[in-house]
Amino acid sequence: GGRGKTTLVKKVYDDDEVKKHFKPRAWITVSQSFRVEDLLKDIIHKLFDAIRRPVPEGVHDKNSNELKAIIKKFLQKRRYLIVLDDVW
């Protein structure tokens, strides 16, 4: 820690050219102790928010495989940028 990795990536993430090139973009902060389902739901929410679309109904009741399938379908044929910050 403390090497400036997040600062550097944040500058790239917020760059106007990067914003034009990647739609959607999502910045996900991963806690030291996380549940996979919660992380996947966070990714889904951020991705759908990025394109101003409603999150699919029933997301909160889905298991990790179903959540992964939603993310995979969403990302197909899109140019996207997802940053996972603070991964331990």
C-alpha positions in Angstrom: 0.0 0.0 0.0 0.9 3.7 -0.2 2.5 3.5 -3.6 0.0 5.7 -5.5 -1.6 2.9 -7.5 -5.1 4.1 -6.8 -4.2 7.7 -7.6 -2.7 6.7 -10.9 -5.6 4.5 -12.0 -8.1 7.1 -10.9 -6.4 9.7 -13.2 -6.7 7.3 -16.1 -10.3 6.3 -15.2 -11.4 10.0 -15.0 -9.6 11.0 -18.3 -12.0 12.4 -20.9 -10.5 10.2 -23.7 -10.9 7.1 -21.5 -14.5 8.1 -20.8 -15.2 8.4 -24.5 -13.6 5.1 -25.3 -15.2 2.9 -22.6 -18.9 2.9 -21.9 -19.8 1.7 -19.4 -17.1 2.3 -16.7 -17.4 1.1 -13.1 -15.2 1.7 -10.1 -15.6 -1.0 -7.5 -13.9 -0.9 -4.1 -13.4 -4.4 -2.7 -13.4 -4.7 1.1 -10.9 -6.9 2.8 -13.6 -9.3 3.8 -16.3 -9.5 1.1 -19.0 -11.9 -0.1 -18.9 -12.8 -3.8 -22.6 -12.3 -4.2 -22.4 -8.7 -2.7 -19.5 -7.9 -5.0 -21.3 -9.1 -8.1 -24.5 -7.2 -7.1 -22.4 -4.0 -6.7 -20.8 -4.5 -10.1 -24.3 -5.0 -11.7 -25.6 -1.8 -10.0 -22.6 0.3 -11.1 -22.7 -1.0 -14.7 -26.5 -0.4 -15.1 -26.2 3.0 -13.4 -23.4 3.9 -15.8 -25.7 3.6 -18.8 -28.7 4.9 -16.9 -30.7 1.7 -17.2 -32.7 0.0 -14.4 -31.1 -2.9 -12.7 -32.9 -6.2 -13.7 -35.6 -7.2 -11.3 -34.8 -9.9 -8.7 -31.1 -9.3 -8.7 -31.1 -9.4 -4.9 -32.5 -12.9 -4.9 -30.0 -14.4 -7.4 -27.0 -16.7 -6.7 -23.5 -16.0 -7.8 -23.8 -18.0 -11.1 -27.0 -16.1 -12.0 -25.3 -12.8 -11.2 -22.3 -13.7 -13.3 -24.6 -14.5 -16.2 -26.2 -11.1 -15.9 -22.8 -9.4 -16.0 -21.6 -11.5 -18.9 -24.7 -10.7 -21.0 -24.4 -7.0 -20.1 -20.8 -6.8 -21.1 -21.0 -8.7 -24.4 -20.4 -6.5 -27.4 -19.5 -3.6 -25.3 -16.2 -1.8 -24.6 -16.0 -1.5 -20.9 -13.7 -0.5 -18.0 -14.0 -2.0 -14.6 -11.6 -1.1 -11.8 -11.4 -3.4 -8.7 -9.8 -1.2 -6.1 -8.3 -2.3 -2.8 -8.2 -6.0 -3.7 -6.3 -8.0 -1.0 
